[in-house]
Amino acid sequence: MIREALIYLLNPATPLAKKYGFLYSSVALQHRYERCKKIWIPHLKNCQDLFLEAVNKLPQKKSVIILGSAHLHEIPMHLLVQNFESITLVDVIHPLKHHWLAKRNSRLKLITMDLSNSLDKLDALTSFADLQELLSALTKEKLFHFEADLIVSANILSQLALLPIDALEKKIKRPLTLEEKDLVCTAFAENHLKNLSQCQGRKLIYADREVIYRDPKGEEIYKGHYPVDFAGYKKLKEWMWMLAPLKEASKDYSIEMKIEAYEG
């Protein structure tokens, strides 16, 4: 608890990131990794193997950009340093260790950025129609543009919609229906893919496409998915990731994800 409190106090974060709990979530994610890293090994190995395969196909290895870098659990820093001259990490929150590394290593650059460009607009939402209008407006914007030899979108497609959904549910005092959530998640993900496609460089995408909740007996309680169109990308592999075994997130259920990897 003391270590978590110190990290929370010392870790740089924008007021918006603190307001919406990104800093707390970042600290919590690292502690979940420490508790679950043995069971995460198959998932992490798949991510790292596919990353190295992508690296080996590159005509040159000067620069890499990681979108949704977080703690770099899927692609450890040592693999980035070994393979690229310039490393750029993009996220709403960068952990304290990455701030320290960036100060000591000129090859590492941190960009603090909301890749969905929606967080500063959430206070204005008062209905589901408002959120739909925001999504429509965002499709007309250039949300981000990067150039690098390799650009990795690291398991963030489904995450982009979580905060807008949570913020709206609190405003309207009701949970969105599964159909509404699927529409929102799909729209945010497809907007991310559209902007990613316009970036210059080879792309590697890790995307969680399904989430499965199971009871203590292993029976399926709920399965969620979003029908994102990956047109223009080549599917490389899919696998299951035990994100939270029983008693990690809850004594009543475990959480498993279906991950798919694409290149473009």
C-alpha positions, 0 to 999 in steps of 0.5 A: 500500500505504501509503494502504491501511494508513493507511485500515485504521488510521484507519477506524472499525470495530467489533470484529465488523467487523474480525474478519470482514474487513469493513474489509479488504473495504471498502478492497478494494472502493474500490480495485477501483472505481478500477481498474474504474470505466470498465467500471462506467459503464453499471451506475452510470448505470443505478443513478443514472438509476433513483434520479433517476426514483424521486426525481421521483415522490416527493410530498416529498423530506425524507429518504432512507435507503441500506441497504448504502451502502458507498462510494456508488458507485451513488448518489454523495453529491452526488445525495443532497445535491442532493435531500434534506434528511436523509440516512442511510447504513446499513452495517456499515462506513462509509468514512473519508470518510463519517465526515469528511462526517458531522462537518461536515454535520448533514444526514448521519447514519451508522448502523453496523448488521448488517442481517442480525442474524446476525454475532454468532451465527456463532461458535455454528454447527457444522453446516448444520442450525445455520444453518437454525435461525438462519435460521428464528429470524431470520424471527421477528425484526424485523431493522430498521425505518426511515421515510423518503421514499425507502429504497434497498436497494443491491445487498446482497441476495446479500451478506447470506449470504456471510459466514455461508456462509464462516464455516460452511464453515470450521467444518464443513471442507467447501464447501456444495453449490450447492443449500445455498448457494441455500437460504441466499442465498434465505432471507437475501434474503427476510428482508431484503425482508420487513423492508424491506416493513414500513418506511415510505416508497417503496422502491427495490431494486438486486439482483444476481440472477445471477453468471456466471463466464467463462473467458479465451475468454468461455465460461461456467464457472459461473452462480449464482442465487437464486430470491427472490420479489419479490411486492409490488414492481414490476420496473423494469429489468434489465442486466448488470454486468461486475463484474470483467473478466479478470485483475481477480479472476483470470487464469482468469475474469471475473465478470459479474452480472445486476442487477434493479431494483424499486420498492415 
